[in-house]
Structures are given as C-alpha cells and as structure tokens.
C-alpha cells in the first residue's frame, strides 16, 4: 500500500509570489532558448502543424485562409 504525506508550511504572499515568478521565469527562459536554437525556417506538414498547435485540421484551414498561418505548396504537399 502506498501512503502519501502532505506537509503544510506557512509562507507569506510575497514568498509565494516569488516562488511562482521564479518557476515561470525558468519555464519562459526554456521556451526562449528553444526558439533561439531554431534559426532556419522549418516546414511542417499539415498533420505535424495540427499536432504542434493542438488544433484540428478545420481550424488550421481557417487560420490559413485568414492569414494567421502561412502555408507553402511544395510539389503535391502543403507545408
């Protein structure tokens, strides 16, 4: 049987805000570092794009028509 223990510690609002801010800053910095690595353009297939953006293909079609997402036709495929 697995038992879990919960420990409650008093923290001030400022300490909690600092901890949350530090964690968010860390996550944002990781995202910025990841984006900085990708210097060249990357072409994704429609399926890869929908998976990456976590949307369905209908939303991608609408976004492409509205100009929110740029698509290129290369050969018989859309990227």
N, CA, C and O of each residue as an XYZ file, in Angstrom:
316
protein
N       0.843     -1.173      0.000
C       0.000      0.000      0.000
C       0.892      1.242      0.000
O       1.859      1.313      0.758
N       0.575      2.198     -0.831
C       1.355      3.431     -0.933
C       0.654      4.510     -0.116
O      -0.542      4.755     -0.274
N       1.409      5.134      0.740
C       0.855      6.240      1.521
C       1.544      7.518      1.094
O       2.742      7.524      0.810
N       0.799      8.581      1.049
C       1.332      9.886      0.687
C       1.171     10.811      1.869
O       0.165     10.770      2.577
N       2.166     11.641      2.076
C       2.143     12.593      3.168
C       2.074     13.998      2.596
O       2.805     14.332      1.664
N       1.214     14.801      3.141
C       1.107     16.197      2.745
C       1.595     17.052      3.895
O       1.156     16.904      5.035
N       2.516     17.953      3.569
C       3.049     18.845      4.590
C       2.632     20.266      4.245
O       2.816     20.720      3.116
N       2.085     20.945      5.201
C       1.633     22.318      5.003
C       2.595     23.242      5.731
O       2.865     23.074      6.920
N       3.107     24.225      4.991
C       4.047     25.179      5.559
C       3.497     26.579      5.340
O       2.982     26.892      4.267
N       3.607     27.395      6.335
C       3.150     28.779      6.198
C       4.172     29.565      5.390
O       5.370     29.522      5.666
N       3.677     30.280      4.391
C       4.516     31.185      3.605
C       3.756     32.481      3.427
O       2.525     32.512      3.397
N       4.516     33.537      3.313
C       3.866     34.831      3.092
C       3.469     34.939      1.624
O       3.937     34.166      0.787
N       2.631     35.873      1.328
C       2.184     36.084     -0.052
C       3.375     36.467     -0.932
O       3.449     36.063     -2.093
N       4.290     37.234     -0.385
C       5.462     37.652     -1.149
C       6.345     36.438     -1.492
O       6.851     36.330     -2.609
N       6.523     35.530     -0.522
C       7.324     34.332     -0.772
C       6.671     33.446     -1.837
O       7.348     32.913     -2.716
N       5.358     33.299     -1.746
C       4.638     32.507     -2.732
C       4.750     33.148     -4.114
O       4.989     32.457     -5.104
N       4.579     34.458     -4.179
C       4.680     35.172     -5.458
C       6.081     35.022     -6.037
O       6.235     34.839     -7.245
N       7.106     35.098     -5.189
C       8.483     34.941     -5.662
C       8.720     33.540     -6.211
O       9.364     33.382     -7.248
N       8.209     32.531     -5.529
C       8.388     31.150     -5.998
C       7.678     30.924     -7.331
O       8.225     30.281     -8.227
N       6.467     31.451     -7.461
C       5.723     31.315     -8.712
C       6.442     32.072     -9.827
O       6.566     31.562    -10.941
N       6.914     33.283     -9.535
C       7.621     34.083    -10.534
C       8.906     33.386    -10.974
O       9.229     33.381    -12.162
N       9.641     32.798    -10.031
C      10.869     32.091    -10.380
C      10.584     30.906    -11.300
O      11.299     30.680    -12.277
N       9.537     30.156    -10.979
C       9.181     28.991    -11.792
C       8.745     29.421    -13.192
O       9.139     28.802    -14.180
N       7.934     30.475    -13.282
C       7.502     30.977    -14.585
C       8.678     31.493    -15.399
O       8.767     31.234    -16.599
N       9.577     32.219    -14.755
C      10.755     32.738    -15.439
C      11.600     31.597    -15.989
O      12.106     31.684    -17.108
N      11.755     30.537    -15.219
C      12.506     29.366    -15.660
C      11.856     28.747    -16.895
O      12.545     28.436    -17.867
N      10.532     28.565    -16.864
C       9.815     27.979    -17.997
C       9.903     28.867    -19.232
O      10.129     28.372    -20.336
N       9.728     30.166    -19.056
C       9.804     31.109    -20.179
C      11.197     31.107    -20.777
O      11.346     31.123    -21.999
N      12.225     31.088    -19.931
C      13.599     31.077    -20.428
C      13.876     29.808    -21.232
O      14.565     29.856    -22.251
N      13.344     28.676    -20.777
C      13.500     27.431    -21.542
C      12.857     27.547    -22.915
O      13.433     27.104    -23.909
N      11.672     28.137    -22.978
C      10.994     28.324    -24.268
C      11.783     29.253    -25.177
O      11.929     28.980    -26.368
N      12.287     30.339    -24.627
C      13.075     31.281    -25.429
C      14.361     30.637    -25.922
O      14.769     30.868    -27.060
N      15.002     29.841    -25.089
C      16.210     29.132    -25.514
C      15.898     28.161    -26.646
O      16.664     28.048    -27.603
N      14.774     27.464    -26.536
C      14.370     26.518    -27.577
C      14.111     27.249    -28.893
O      14.518     26.783    -29.957
N      13.438     28.390    -28.818
C      13.143     29.155    -30.034
C      14.406     29.759    -30.636
O      14.500     29.884    -31.857
N      15.367     30.133    -29.817
C      16.604     30.730    -30.317
C      17.440     29.715    -31.090
O      18.189     30.089    -31.993
N      17.318     28.442    -30.745
C      18.083     27.399    -31.428
C      17.630     27.264    -32.874
O      18.444     27.011    -33.762
N      16.355     27.428    -33.107
C      15.797     27.258    -34.441
C      15.979     28.544    -35.241
O      15.103     29.409    -35.238
N      17.095     28.669    -35.916
C      17.403     29.855    -36.702
C      16.778     29.796    -38.094
O      16.360     30.824    -38.627
N      16.711     28.616    -38.681
C      16.196     28.490    -40.033
C      14.700     28.179    -40.006
O      14.148     27.759    -38.990
N      14.068     28.400    -41.152
C      12.651     28.076    -41.267
C      12.468     26.567    -41.256
O      13.254     25.825    -41.845
N      11.436     26.137    -40.586
C      11.110     24.718    -40.523
C       9.741     24.546    -41.161
O       8.795     25.259    -40.824
N       9.642     23.611    -42.071
C       8.374     23.353    -42.733
C       7.746     22.121    -42.107
O       8.363     21.058    -42.036
N       6.514     22.277    -41.656
C       5.767     21.184    -41.047
C       4.651     20.760    -41.985
O       4.085     21.583    -42.705
N       4.340     19.480    -41.972
C       3.181     19.012    -42.721
C       1.923     19.491    -41.997
O       1.994     19.990    -40.873
N       0.789     19.336    -42.644
C      -0.471     19.742    -42.001
C      -0.691     18.962    -40.705
O      -1.123     19.533    -39.703
N      -0.394     17.657    -40.722
C      -0.593     16.838    -39.529
C       0.358     17.266    -38.420
O      -0.052     17.373    -37.264
N       1.619     17.512    -38.754
C       2.586     17.965    -37.752
C       2.178     19.313    -37.172
O       2.353     19.557    -35.978
N       1.632     20.187    -38.015
C       1.195     21.511    -37.561
C       0.010     21.400    -36.612
O      -0.024     22.076    -35.584
N      -0.959     20.558    -36.944
C      -2.112     20.406    -36.060
C      -1.709     19.787    -34.725
O      -2.247     20.154    -33.680
N      -0.769     18.854    -34.757
C      -0.274     18.256    -33.508
C       0.479     19.292    -32.678
O       0.303     19.362    -31.461
N       1.320     20.097    -33.333
C       2.123     21.095    -32.638
C       1.238     22.170    -32.006
O       1.454     22.555    -30.856
N       0.245     22.654    -32.752
C      -0.639     23.714    -32.264
C      -1.797     23.179    -31.429
O      -2.534     23.955    -30.821
N      -1.962     21.856    -31.397
C      -3.047     21.209    -30.661
C      -4.417     21.726    -31.122
O      -5.272     22.094    -30.317
N      -4.588     21.737    -32.440
C      -5.854     22.138    -33.053
C      -6.244     21.054    -34.054
O      -5.462     20.146    -34.335
N      -7.461     21.157    -34.588
C      -7.854     20.190    -35.613
C      -7.597     20.786    -36.997
O      -7.277     21.968    -37.124
N      -7.741     19.959    -38.026
C      -7.405     20.392    -39.379
C      -8.348     21.482    -39.888
O      -7.952     22.300    -40.719
N      -9.577     21.503    -39.403
C     -10.513     22.556    -39.809
C     -10.049     23.912    -39.308
O     -10.098     24.895    -40.048
N      -9.600     23.979    -38.069
C      -9.089     25.234    -37.516
C      -7.857     25.694    -38.289
O      -7.697     26.884    -38.557
N      -6.985     24.749    -38.648
C      -5.792     25.101    -39.424
C      -6.192     25.661    -40.778
O      -5.589     26.625    -41.250
N      -7.193     25.077    -41.405
C      -7.675     25.572    -42.696
C      -8.182     27.004    -42.562
O      -7.860     27.858    -43.389
N      -8.980     27.273    -41.514
C      -9.497     28.627    -41.300
C      -8.364     29.607    -41.012
O      -8.356     30.718    -41.542
N      -7.420     29.207    -40.185
C      -6.289     30.086    -39.850
C      -5.450     30.394    -41.091
O      -4.948     31.507    -41.250
N      -5.305     29.401    -41.962
C      -4.544     29.620    -43.197
C      -5.277     30.605    -44.094
O      -4.653     31.491    -44.677
N      -6.587     30.463    -44.213
C      -7.376     31.379    -45.043
C      -7.372     32.803    -44.497
O      -7.419     33.763    -45.266
N      -7.316     32.945    -43.169
C      -7.300     34.273    -42.553
C      -5.896     34.880    -42.513
O      -5.743     36.053    -42.174
N      -4.874     34.096    -42.853
C      -3.512     34.604    -42.869
C      -2.783     34.487    -41.542
O      -1.682     35.018    -41.395
N      -3.375     33.802    -40.576
C      -2.714     33.619    -39.281
C      -1.566     32.625    -39.390
O      -0.577     32.726    -38.663
N      -1.700     31.665    -40.301
C      -0.672     30.667    -40.538
C      -0.331     30.723    -42.019
O      -1.227     30.755    -42.863
N       0.955     30.736    -42.337
C       1.399     30.785    -43.729
C       1.617     29.365    -44.216
O       2.252     28.560    -43.535
N       1.093     29.057    -45.388
C       1.318     27.734    -45.957
C       1.991     27.881    -47.315
O       1.784     28.857    -48.036
N       2.795     26.890    -47.636
C       3.501     26.859    -48.904
C       3.174     25.549    -49.600
O       3.113     24.494    -48.969
N       2.967     25.628    -50.901
C       2.764     24.412    -51.690
C       4.085     23.998    -52.314
O       4.654     24.725    -53.129
N       4.559     22.842    -51.932
C       5.802     22.311    -52.487
C       5.459     20.931    -53.062
O       5.114     20.007    -52.326
N       5.560     20.811    -54.384
C       5.137     19.564    -55.024
C       3.646     19.391    -54.837
O       2.865     20.304    -55.104
N       3.256     18.221    -54.378
C       1.831     17.953    -54.130
C       1.442     18.205    -52.688
O       0.284     18.004    -52.323
N       2.366     18.636    -51.866
C       2.082     18.805    -50.436
C       1.961     20.259    -50.025
O       2.431     21.161    -50.717
N       1.327     20.464    -48.896
C       1.201     21.791    -48.284
C       1.998     21.776    -47.003
O       1.869     20.859    -46.191
N       2.820     22.785    -46.820
C       3.664     22.872    -45.640
C       3.484     24.223    -44.968
O       4.116     24.493    -43.947
